Amino acid sequence: MIRPLLLALVLTTAASPALAQTTPAPAPSAPAPAAPAAPAPATPDASATPAGQRSLTLAQFQAQREKAYMAADTDGDGKISQAEWTAFAAKRKAKGDPAKLFARIDANHDGFIDHGELDAFLAKRFARLDKNKDGVLTGNELPGHKSAAKQDQ
């Protein structure tokens, strides 16, 4: 008695997702009032990027890079000193002179990189990488991609 009941339960459960996919959604009874058009965030649409291709908006790019760079803040004071930056570059085996990059990011030349300076630097880098100026970095624009232009990162 229990076995036929279990079989019926399994078949019902397995069939319900398929039925749910084929059932059309009910039409709305009344049209929703038009809301004022708000500017859409710069996100990739399905037609702009091929399926499976990675893409990043400016906010995503900044958040990702800032998280990586702020790992250099070993004393946790919210800013990166020249010594912390040099140690971070050595640990990551970064190419190039870490002092030169530090000087480029440290816009106010106070000897520290803070969040504002890092965001400004990353916005410039994003603009330089975004070859088609659509506000989204796609796979071929991202550093390290096999089709990306070779440049100083």
N, C-alpha and C positions, 0 to 999 in steps of 0.2 A: 504494500500500500504506500509506503513511504517513497520507494523508488520511482513509481510513476509520478508522484507529486513533485519530487525533485526534478525529474526530467521536464515536466511541464513548466516549472519555475525557471529552469535554465533556458528553455526555448523561448519563453515569454520575455525574459531579460535580454537575450541575445537579439531578438527580433525588434524590440522597442526602439533602439537607436536608429535602425534602418527605417522604421516607420516614421519616426520623428523627422528624419531628413527629407522624406518625400511629401510630408504634409505641408501644404502651403500656409504661409503666415496669414492670419486674418487681416483684411484691409482696415485701415483706420476709419472710424466712423465720421470724424470731422477733421479737416486739415488743421494742423497745428498753426498757431499764430506765428507770423514771420518775426524772427528775432533780428535785432540789428546785427549787421555783418561785422564780425570781429576779425581782425587780421589773423590768419591761420599761422601757426608756428611753422618754421621752416623744417618740415619733415618730408622725407622722400615719399613720393607716391609710387604705386605699383608699376605705373607705366614708365617712370623715369629710371628705375633700376631693374635690371634683369633679376629673375627669381634667384634667391640664394646669394646675391651679391651684397657684401657688407657696405654699409653707408653710415656716415656720421654727420650730425648737424654741428653747428658751432658750439652749442651748449654741451653736447655730448663729448665733443673733441676736447673742450676745455676741462670738463670734469674728469675725463679719463687721464689726460696729461697732467693735470694739477695733482691728482691723486698720486701719480707716479713720482712727480717732482717733489711733492711735499714729504715723500719718504726720506728725503735728504735732511729734513728738519729733525735731527736726532735729539735735540734738547727740548723739543715740544713747545717752543715759544711762538710759533706761528709764522716764523720767518726763517730764511735760510742764509747763513753766514758764508763768507768766502771759504772758510775751512770746511764747513759741512758740505758745500757744493763740490769742492775738490775731492773729498773723501768719497762722496756719492759717485762722482764720475769715475774714480779709480775702481770702486767696487763693481760698477757696471761695465768697466773696460770701454768707456766711451771714446770715440775717435775725436781728434781735435784737441785744442787747448781749452781746458775747462775754465781758465781765467778769462779768456776772450768771450766765451758764451756767457759767463757770469756778468761781465761788464755790459754786454748787450742787453741782458734782461734787467739788470739793476739800473733802471732809467733815472732815478734821482741820485744815484751814486752815493748812497749812504752806507754801503758795505753790506746790505742785506737785500734779499729778494723777498717781497711780501706778496700777498694774494693779488693785489691790484696790478703790480708790475708783471706778475706771471700771467694774469688774464690778458693784459694788453699785448704781451709778447705772443701769447698763443693765438690771439685774434689776428695778429699780423701774419703769423705762420699759416693759419687756416686760410686767410685770403690769398696767400701766395700759392698754397697747394690746390685751392679750388679753381682749377684751370677754366672751367666753363662758367664760373661765377653764378651758380645756381643755389648757393647757400648750403650745399650738401657735398660732402666728400664721398665719392664712390670708390670702389675697389681700385680702379686704375689710377686714382688720384692720391690714394693713401701711401705714405712712405713705406717702403719695404715690399710693395706689390711688384710682381715681376714686370708689369707694363708701366709702372710709375716712372716718371722722369727722375733720373739720378741727380740728387742735389744734396747740399749740406743740410742735415737734419738737426 
